[in-house]
């Protein structure tokens, strides 16, 4: 795509202005010219079949996308005058879904958070990507978004939170309309999240994320195989560390082929590609291990750019900026070099010790043990923390919410309390498939606790969070007794004229199990441990899997 550079009437082109400032040497001399911006446990060991042939190339291409931003922050400043870079920017629509995403809420000082979705495409529609390998029958096929990661920059720019989503996550796809008018209807059942890219483009991946997480997304950045290699070459390598000699190759010949000696090695090019797609040889050999290795790579890459931010070689800086632009597809609001530069400067404000990498907490899907779905409670908590702009490193200022007072209305004997239980596990906007039998299951739990008058309703509801509603004040004590028996927060007990008696709606936060998930709130200020938080300054070595040493 081609974007035109629109200049204000009577104002010199941006590039001419930069040249007038004498920036041709590659660095600013003096002031800052830019504008001020407006325990998964045994589940870890599950065997997830690799997608045939094509699967071996599933790597974390978001790393190169983030690298692109970092490059622009440290290198592009002196090269904004290269007008041809504007013409090299490739764009696509931000949101192809049929629902508006809205905007993030500003904090008390009017500052607004920033959310960027990083997408790795496995497209093989170019010679460069085809030369990197893979089955020929996949050439020119429908691309998959095998890598998806949400990067959240806090409103005050003090911290960054990152959430990776496993590529095998089952979700309900939203309706998406491609730019050529082709309509992809919302799916009735759940599909793998990586299929979203083929439903019109990256804008449908954005829409799918928003449907599941309720997080408004401001931008996306997408990169493919060739982009990973070119960016790794442009940066000059990223240091990575392993606890032992490692060779990612099993007796069947499966693996990335990565072969490194114990300790720290500077990797680039195809060797970086191997690191990012290594599963066999890292930790327990699961996809979660692969994601952890990818997080380590990204953190190391961020540290490298900060430590080398004073590069003074104009030729080197130019090649870095050029590689960054050519490697990416971005949303249409990032169609100019200065916009990408301003975005990169926002990211540069965050110190690496305040960057937290996480993986969306997941469980094996009850319908398909080789696929996963969001873990009730923990995944909800992670999404809620990002929506509320709460840092995932536990360093948020302590806030205490007033406790919900116990009702003055005494509760009746529990055996006399009538409770109607409804299944609302699809969520308010139907982001997930309704979990069958939940009303009956929770009714059984209540019966086991003495609520013998509880019964399952044949009608369905739709709630993101489990709620207990009551119609009048004389039933408040009874409703709270139900909440206490199940471990549901009293804040979820609500008076409502929409119900004629005590009504328990089992929400999307309680899709499985007989115990209400305790981690469904953000009160403790920490990301759930099942998200495997990794700090940006963590320089630990990657644990090598037994049997893959040499």
C-alpha atoms as one frame of an Amber mdcrd trajectory, in Angstrom:
protein
   0.000   0.000   0.000   1.067   3.564  -0.571   0.543   6.346   1.861   0.798
   9.973   0.957   2.583  12.428   3.197   0.196  15.255   3.942   1.943  18.517
   4.854   0.436  21.611   6.384   0.037  24.440   3.910   3.106  26.649   3.897
   5.091  24.282   6.119   8.271  22.607   4.830   8.230  18.827   4.443   9.207
  17.070   7.649  12.323  15.701   6.040  13.440  19.165   4.883  12.898  20.512
   8.376  15.082  17.787   9.852  17.835  18.538   7.349  17.657  22.199   8.264
  18.334  21.170  11.844  21.558  19.527  10.718  20.516  15.986  11.637  22.209
  14.312   8.688  24.953  13.039  10.980  22.498  10.601  12.555  22.010  12.036
  16.039  20.356  15.063  17.553  22.800  17.594  18.958  21.225  19.209  21.971
  17.595  19.227  23.015  14.872  16.735  22.448  13.032  17.727  19.242  10.144
  15.315  19.431   6.761  16.469  20.643   5.488  15.505  24.068   2.743  12.879
  23.505  -0.943  13.875  24.108   0.604 -23.275  38.213  -0.365 -24.827  35.320
   1.032 -28.073  36.972   0.651 -31.237  34.977  -1.116 -29.299  32.293   2.291
 -27.990  31.285   3.294 -31.478  30.313   0.433 -32.081  27.959   1.299 -33.156
  24.492   0.153 -30.708  21.880   0.594 -32.196  18.400   2.712 -30.089  16.123
   0.992 -28.832  13.022   2.385 -31.016  10.231   5.468 -29.604   8.593   4.165
 -26.110   8.835   4.172 -26.316  12.616   7.937 -26.353  12.949   8.069 -22.741
  11.804   5.767 -21.437  14.523   8.028 -18.916  16.231   7.631 -15.738  18.185
   7.666 -13.188  15.391   6.393 -10.549  17.790   9.948 -10.274  19.055  10.962
  -8.693  15.798   7.937  -6.418  15.916   8.958  -5.131  19.337  12.491  -4.891
  18.049  11.196  -2.665  15.292   9.777  -0.246  17.831  12.974  -0.234  19.864
  15.017   0.389  16.740  12.853   3.319  15.817  13.337   4.729  19.294  17.120
   4.520  19.218  17.915   4.819  15.544  15.193   6.445  13.500  15.463   9.876
  15.098  18.343  10.893  12.843  16.758   9.463   9.722  13.271  10.906   9.662
  14.308  12.872   6.560  14.316   9.735   4.435  11.046  10.274   2.650  11.143
   6.919   0.937  10.628   5.227   4.307   7.104   6.616   4.383   6.374   4.912
   1.088   7.753   1.627   2.465   5.280   1.433   5.349   2.675  -1.302   4.797
  -0.691  -0.835   6.506  -3.994  -2.618   7.087  -7.239  -1.845   8.922  -7.133
  -1.918  12.722 -10.513  -3.517  13.433 -12.499  -5.696  11.027 -15.014  -6.724
  13.693 -18.590  -5.495  13.802 -18.205  -3.940  17.265 -16.419  -0.763  18.267
 -13.623  -1.221  20.794 -13.924   2.148  22.496 -10.951   3.782  24.171  -8.917
   3.066  27.276  -9.971   5.123  30.289  -7.626   7.966  31.341  -6.225   8.002
  34.851  -6.758  10.799  37.381  -4.187  12.952  35.551  -5.741  12.522  32.128
  -3.037  10.104  30.939  -4.195   7.254  28.719  -2.814   3.674  28.548  -1.617
   2.262  25.233  -2.357  -1.263  23.943  -0.521  -2.758  20.958  -1.226  -6.227
  19.545   1.873  -7.909  18.125   1.115 -10.565  15.505   3.382 -13.158  13.934
   2.157 -14.387  10.557   3.224 -17.701   9.004   2.407 -16.422   5.501   4.448
 -18.048   2.699   3.440 -15.679  -0.056   6.927 -14.379  -0.844  10.139 -15.995
  -2.068  11.975 -14.825   1.055   9.552 -16.704   3.312   9.475 -19.777   1.067
  13.276 -19.956   1.053  13.215 -20.343   4.841  11.626 -23.781   4.480   8.327
 -25.499   5.030   6.081 -27.721   2.986   5.471 -26.447  -0.544   1.754 -27.128
  -0.252   1.559 -24.299   2.294   2.928 -21.741  -0.165   0.332 -19.074  -0.850
  -2.089 -20.624   1.638  -4.237 -18.807   4.180  -1.895 -17.301   6.788  -2.196
 -18.110  10.481  -1.557 -15.748  13.384   0.521 -18.338  15.201   2.022 -15.678
  17.472  -0.120 -13.168  19.337   0.976 -10.897  22.130  -0.644  -7.869  23.713
   1.721  -5.129  24.860   0.181  -2.756  27.406   1.955   0.517  28.217   0.671
   2.087  31.428  -0.978   5.493  31.356   1.906   7.084  33.256   4.471   5.223
  31.099   6.068   3.722  34.216   5.605   0.063  33.234   4.838  -2.346  30.402
   2.799  -5.545  30.707   2.847  -8.233  28.024   0.386 -11.118  27.602   1.104
 -13.983  25.181  -1.783 -16.166  24.044  -1.051 -19.834  23.198  -1.720 -20.421
  19.507  -3.940 -23.435  20.318  -6.369 -21.397  22.427  -9.988 -22.104  21.506
 -12.203 -19.027  21.262 -15.348 -17.941  19.481 -14.475 -15.853  16.442 -16.290
 -12.563  15.934 -17.919 -11.495  12.707 -15.303  -9.848  10.476 -15.687  -7.999
   7.184 -12.608  -7.864   4.950 -11.655  -4.751   2.992 -12.880  -6.365  -0.228
 -16.312  -6.802   1.338 -16.092 -10.521   2.087 -17.975 -11.303   5.282 -16.791
 -13.957   7.749 -19.723 -14.772  10.084 -19.188 -15.194  13.804 -18.443 -18.828
  14.604 -20.956 -20.898  16.522 -18.313 -23.155  18.066 -14.789 -22.423  19.226
 -11.881 -22.247  16.803  -8.135 -21.940  17.306  -7.196 -18.306  17.823  -4.497
 -18.391  15.125  -7.203 -18.825  12.469  -8.353 -15.246  13.037  -5.760 -13.812
  10.642  -7.286 -15.660   7.707 -10.667 -14.039   8.357  -9.872 -10.817   6.505
  -6.500  -9.855   7.964  -4.893  -8.655  11.202  -7.937  -6.516  11.987  -9.885
  -9.709  12.693  -7.181 -10.890  15.098  -7.580  -7.564  16.871 -11.363  -8.047
  16.989 -10.956 -11.583  18.399  -8.683 -10.332  21.173 -11.096  -7.585  22.089
 -14.044  -9.988  22.137 -12.232 -12.299  24.557 -10.416  -9.809  26.809 -12.587
  -6.644  26.591  -9.311  -4.699  26.267  -9.425  -1.851  23.720  -6.536  -2.116
  21.262  -4.955   1.020  19.827  -2.489  -0.425  17.303  -1.213  -3.666  15.816
   2.134  -4.642  14.329   2.575  -7.786  12.223   5.718  -9.510  10.966   6.539
 -12.746   9.075   9.428 -15.268   8.840  11.676 -13.142   6.665  11.119 -10.181
   8.967  12.433 -12.122  11.943  15.658 -12.975  10.149  16.210  -9.483   8.741
  15.594  -7.816  12.100  17.890 -10.227  13.944  20.603  -9.464  11.405  20.010
  -5.719  11.629  20.401  -5.566  15.390  23.676  -7.472  15.224  22.560 -10.284
  17.525  20.895 -10.834  20.906  22.667 -12.533  23.848  20.877 -15.623  25.191
  21.901 -18.104  27.878  21.334 -21.840  28.471  22.135 -23.890  31.564  23.784
 -26.700  29.536  24.840 -27.542  26.013  21.612 -27.914  24.058  20.635 -29.441
  20.730  16.962 -29.215  19.803  16.581 -32.499  17.939  14.904 -35.691  19.167
  15.216 -39.290  17.928  12.489 -38.657  15.355  14.364 -35.725  13.901  11.910
 -33.236  15.400  13.095 -29.919  16.773  14.327 -26.512  15.696  17.924 -27.645
  15.200  19.226 -25.044  17.659  22.660 -26.077  18.944  24.355 -23.914  21.572
  27.072 -24.332  24.164  26.413 -23.830  27.858  26.432 -20.192  28.889  25.785
 -17.023  26.895  25.824 -16.843  23.092  25.069 -13.921  20.795  22.548 -15.196
  18.232  21.201 -13.616  15.065  19.659 -14.476  11.708  18.358 -18.015  11.340
  19.930 -19.006  14.653  17.642 -16.456  16.339  14.761 -18.005  14.408  15.732
 -21.409  15.819  15.774 -20.070  19.383  12.343 -18.526  19.023  10.742 -21.725
  17.739  12.554 -24.151  20.089  10.249 -26.389  22.072  12.140 -29.685  22.301
  15.154 -28.984  24.511  13.763 -26.201  26.711  12.412 -26.922  30.218   9.667
 -29.597  29.898   9.463 -29.563  26.097   5.998 -27.966  25.955   4.733 -24.911
  24.131   4.814 -23.083  27.467   8.565 -23.671  27.581   8.875 -22.260  24.079
   6.974 -19.142  25.125   9.226 -18.710  28.160  12.277 -18.832  25.922  10.713
 -16.260  23.643  10.101 -13.950  26.594  13.755 -14.282  27.576  14.783 -13.314
  24.050  12.553 -10.253  24.037  13.828  -9.047  27.410  17.432  -9.476  26.306
  16.700  -7.622  23.090  15.188  -4.700  25.006  18.252  -4.507  27.267  20.563
  -4.534  24.250  18.905  -1.527  22.729  18.991   0.437  25.934  22.654  -0.364
  26.484  23.498   0.596  22.891  21.166   3.560  22.532  24.036   5.922  21.716
  24.971   4.351  18.385  26.791   6.950  16.324  27.295   5.192  12.994  24.836
   6.824  10.543  25.043   3.924   8.096  24.263   1.425  10.840  21.385   3.516
  12.110  19.932   3.830   8.630  20.052   0.072   8.019  18.333  -0.558  11.338
  15.531   1.884  10.593  15.126   0.559   7.033  14.933  -3.053   8.247  12.348
  -2.100  10.859  10.060  -0.435   8.331  10.354  -3.159   5.707   9.676  -5.944
   8.231   6.322  -4.681   9.496   2.683  -4.284   8.607   0.984  -1.781  10.909
  -2.474  -0.299  11.330  -3.417   2.720   9.258  -2.953   5.217  12.088   0.794
   4.441  12.021   1.252   5.285   8.348   4.026   7.870   8.806   7.583   7.646
  10.094   7.001  10.401  12.629   4.026   8.517  14.107   6.098   5.361  14.505
   8.890   7.440  15.982   6.564   9.072  18.510   5.233   5.629  19.460   8.729
   4.276  19.945   9.612   7.198  22.200   6.627   6.325  24.407   8.020   2.801
  24.812  11.505   4.084  25.555  10.230   5.838  28.669   9.701   2.511  30.464
  12.764   1.047  32.242  13.416  -2.627  31.578  12.992  -3.495  35.261   9.331
  -2.480  34.937   8.616  -4.757  31.953   6.665  -7.919  32.846   6.137 -10.790
  30.405   3.287 -13.236  30.995   1.434 -16.064  29.246  -2.342 -16.173  29.393
  -3.217 -18.760  32.071  -4.779 -21.779  30.389  -6.173 -25.251  30.964  -6.506
 -28.169  28.534  -9.864 -27.859  26.821 -12.444 -30.373  28.109 -13.628 -30.810
  24.518 -10.119 -31.393  23.095  -7.154 -32.128  25.407  -4.760 -31.136  22.612
  -6.117 -27.584  22.686  -6.387 -25.051  25.494  -8.797 -22.427  26.739  -8.492
 -19.525  29.209  -8.155 -20.688  32.808 -11.221 -19.524  34.757 -10.324 -16.968
  37.392  -6.643 -16.539  36.542  -7.109 -15.453  32.928  -9.959 -13.169  33.967
  -7.740 -11.606  36.591  -4.928 -10.981  34.127  -7.255  -9.328  31.610  -8.883
  -7.256  34.370  -5.512  -5.994  35.608  -4.653  -4.754  32.133  -8.071  -3.157
  31.697  -7.619  -1.401  35.046  -4.028  -0.379  34.183  -2.612  -2.294  37.160
   1.064  -3.291  36.690   1.759  -7.019  36.667   4.947  -6.690  38.744   3.085
  -6.070  42.030   4.339  -2.482  42.342   1.011  -0.718  42.119   0.185   1.651
  44.993  -1.839  -0.171  47.604  -5.567   0.451  47.314  -8.159  -0.876  49.692
 -11.722  -1.237  48.552 -14.392  -0.821  51.191 -15.745  -4.173  52.268 -19.338
  -4.986  51.401 -21.250  -4.903  54.706 -23.086  -7.984  55.807 -26.830  -7.691
  55.531 -28.836  -6.751  58.626 -31.548  -9.051  57.318 -31.084 -12.441  59.008
 -30.822 -15.410  56.698 -33.438 -18.120  56.717 -32.426 -21.756  57.384 -30.404
 -22.759  54.349 -32.714 -25.656  53.562 -35.561 -23.151  53.110 -33.702 -20.749
  50.793 -34.956 -21.146  47.233 -32.226 -20.497  44.651 -32.648 -20.501  40.882
 -29.369 -21.314  39.109 -28.786 -20.198  35.509 -25.959 -20.927  33.094 -24.295
 -17.693  31.905 -20.870 -19.077  31.025 -20.831 -17.707  27.471 -20.041 -14.221
  28.779 -21.940 -11.051  28.011 -20.958 -10.826  24.346 -20.761 -14.574  23.714
 -16.939 -14.622  23.563 -16.964 -18.252  24.717 -19.168 -21.231  23.984 -21.625
 -21.878  26.803 -20.317 -24.650  29.043 -22.989 -27.315  29.105 -24.431 -28.514
  32.376 -23.053 -25.733  34.578 -26.399 -24.781  36.098 -26.999 -28.397  37.114
 -23.457 -28.807  38.415 -23.579 -25.722  40.633 -27.073 -26.667  41.812 -25.534
 -29.941  42.927 -22.822 -28.050  44.811 -25.465 -26.012  46.626 -27.416 -29.147
  47.454 -24.309 -30.672  48.967 -24.011 -27.613  51.219 -27.570 -27.943  52.469
 -29.429 -25.699  50.016 -31.926 -28.391  49.150 -34.391 -25.892  47.635 -31.959
 -24.910  44.882 -32.880 -25.873  41.324 -31.379 -25.440  37.878 -33.156 -23.122
  35.454 -33.759 -24.151  31.853 -33.244 -20.556  30.712 -29.794 -19.220  29.891
 -28.142 -15.940  30.821 -24.893 -14.231  29.822 -22.502 -12.834  32.419 -18.747
 -12.341  32.493 -18.683 -12.732  36.274 -20.794 -14.894  38.559 -23.538 -12.862
  40.254 -26.301 -13.504  42.774 -29.336 -11.282  42.395 -32.302 -10.773  44.731
 -35.454  -8.668  44.244 -36.124  -7.171  47.689 -34.357  -6.280  50.925 -35.990
  -9.107  52.876 -34.035 -11.592  50.714 -30.628  -9.910  50.953 -29.510 -12.004
  53.924 -30.525 -15.191  52.113 -28.633 -14.129  48.982 -25.493 -13.373  50.991
 -25.762 -16.780  52.671 -25.625 -18.377  49.212 -22.557 -16.298  48.338 -20.744
 -17.214  51.548 -21.465 -20.909  51.065 -19.956 -20.862  47.554 -17.084 -18.473
  48.267 -18.481 -15.842  45.906 -17.543 -12.251  46.969 -20.342 -10.353  48.693
 -19.775  -7.578  46.168 -21.309  -9.944  43.598 -24.619  -9.989  45.476 -26.890
  -7.449  43.790 -30.430  -6.225  44.263 -32.337  -6.282  40.980 -35.929  -5.957
  39.812 -35.097  -8.264  36.879 -35.488 -11.340  39.080 -38.431 -12.596  41.127
 -36.363 -14.584  43.622 -32.751 -15.331  44.502 -31.062 -16.052  41.199 -27.499
 -17.304  40.845 -25.993 -16.778  37.393 -22.851 -18.832  36.839 -20.613 -16.558
  34.767 -17.740 -17.060  32.342 -15.339 -16.830  35.298 -16.582 -20.193  36.653
 -16.764 -22.523  33.668 -15.420 -25.633  35.413 -15.047 -27.180  38.851 -17.084
 -27.220  42.030 -15.151 -24.461  43.785 -15.475 -20.815  42.846 -12.052 -19.597
  41.566 -10.532 -17.377  44.223  -8.161 -15.603  41.820 -10.940 -13.783  39.995
 -10.170 -10.398  41.572  -7.163  -8.073  41.332  -7.138  -7.115  45.012  -3.728
  -8.631  45.776  -1.983  -6.510  43.105  -0.007  -9.397  41.607  -0.326 -11.300
  38.372  -1.421 -14.924  38.913   1.514 -17.311  39.215   0.018 -19.453  36.441
   0.866 -16.589  34.046   4.590 -17.195  34.742   5.564 -13.520  35.141   9.074
 -12.722  33.905  10.765  -9.413  34.734  12.621  -7.504  32.030  15.839  -7.477
  34.067  15.788 -11.228  34.696  19.016 -12.578  33.178  18.602 -16.195  34.205
  19.622 -18.919  31.788  17.088 -21.084  29.994  16.759 -24.513  31.617  17.749
 -27.276  29.198  15.502 -30.336  28.968  16.980 -33.679  29.982  17.951 -35.751
  26.957  18.739 -32.779  24.710  22.273 -32.046  25.878  25.474 -32.901  24.038
